[in-house]
Amino acid sequence: MNNNIKNIIRLLNAGFHGGAWHGPSLLELTKGLKVKTAGYKAGNIHTIAELIYHITSWRLFVLKKIQGDAIYNINNERMNFGEIRKVDEFELEALMMELTLSHDELTRALEEKDDSFLQEVVPGAEYTFDTLLNGIIQHDVYHSGQIAIIKKLAAAKVSRYDDVESSYFESSDPDFY
């Protein structure tokens, strides 16, 4: 593994686990996420649950491409954002677990690659893995910002005592219990 691929893994991990220059990571933003907050709907914007599904979908897209799948594509709304009608505790747990597993699988796959891989053309596409992987990093940052904003909107509408917390992460709010 060379420096460019190591840097991509480092940036993916910083945006996912923490330590990113731009602010909270995906896991920092979703730690202690409550069910009603995850399902909060404001107008026609996606819910946090839908965004978590979406982020996971695109990680899986990248994995499929790394595995050489030229046909796989995300070409409809269901594949892109899921069909999450009502968020419950089980659904939120599953979404968070799938997100984490997809991230771990992606970084493991990249650890087996070297810098020359980045110049390979993505199967079924006209761009390189360098473009795709830098794009997924930007994608995560973009949606992290959306999640942060939706959490603020939901906070004004959802009482923290009127909500069920995901047990995927322990609550960071010492006053909650």
Secondary structure by P-SEA (a helix, b strand, c coil): ccaaaaaaaaaaaaaccccccccccccccccccccccccccccccccaaaaaaaaaaaaaaaaaaaacccccccccccccccccccccaaaaaaaaaaaaaaaaaaaaaaaaccccccccccccccccaaaaaaaaaaaaaaaaaaaaaaaaaaaaccccccccccccccccccccc
